[in-house]
């Protein structure tokens, strides 16, 4: 644990050596997966290299995992280790409307998860003297469970606030001089809103220095709003229940760039339509293979996350891991074509977050007078002018090439979120 690295060896390993490391770990993972009825049927015989693996191993979609689990709930044919060895059960949030993907971890897995997450937190500057609050519900969604244990792994003090409402969390945050906060971007904005309602100035009264705001794609304007509301540094990270822990984190040196944790995950970026690899600098869908977990394994998982991959040497932090420009940019399954224009929810969020008069919002796709239409439902705050709807529509038209219908709704009428925000609805 030298310099700014939690594990200097794995984080700065020369690329040829890293590639060999990944191949050795993948070979072990593939042999272990022979114990899984699901994976043993999917893995081709005689895979001889990483390139051979990419060419011959089929892609795995969420629907494949759900179908395998439905054979014999809760885990079906997926486990590579006896589920009786599990010390923890988690499952996906179900915000997409699909059945949840269920997952478990052995004690080895959970120890590994905490160490991987500690790699990310340490890179962001979290140290043993910090006091961290993990502001989420501590339910079955894996969410920020890993952050809780990673803070302990680093030696920081953990202030768990799972059973508290937003007002109580703010009071606890101030009373305990919390310096590191973990939550979703949506919930960070909710805390800022709640503090204003309480007459609390978080910039003055709180002590937050570092915010790990992960779990959902967000615009630059959202990040800026959170940073301003807390007067803190806001970092991005992402992980999945399917992979067990966080697997990308934002670099302090190259803000906006999220390193893929390549000692733990093997990533590809594929074209959403052709499923062929795209070059550095081109947008595609992240496809991930886990090489660290024993209980529930994952090979060539089509994440639906849109990313742009950049080579490691374009970041000056010294890590040999490639990085994703802007982190997760959106989701391929959220992309829609409206009147010939490709749209995704984060486009509208980027515009709306720049309006100080806008509190909460929703993006709704409807059929209006026979035409596909984007409807932005906007909740105003403060003294919003009567021309707010027109100004929003004009700005969206100018920046997104499509004019939405803008509906101004009553303050407090739109839902707030602790976990992933569900602001996008296709009602056609």
Secondary structure, 3 states (H helix, E strand, C coil): CCCCCCCHHHHCCCHHHHHHHHHHHHHHHHHHHHHCHHHHHHCCCCCCCHHHHHHHCCCECHHHHHHHHHCCCCCCCCCCCCHHHEEEEEECCCCCCCCCCEEEEEHHHHHHHHHHHHHHHHHCCCCCCCEEEECCCCCCCCCCHHHHHHHHHHCCEEEECCCCCHHHHHHHHHHCCCCEEEECHHHHHHHHHHHHHHCCCHHHHCCCCEEEECCCCCCHHHHHHHHHHHCCEEECEEECCCCCCEEEEECCCCCCEEEECCCCEEEEEECCCCCCECCCCCEEEEEEEECCCCCCCCCCEEEEEEEEEECHHHCCCCCCCCEEECCCCEEHHHCEEECCEEECHHHHHHHHCCCCCEEEEEEEEEEECCEEEEEEEEEECCCCCCCHHHHHHHHHHHHHCCCCEEEEECCCCCCCCCCCCCCEEECC
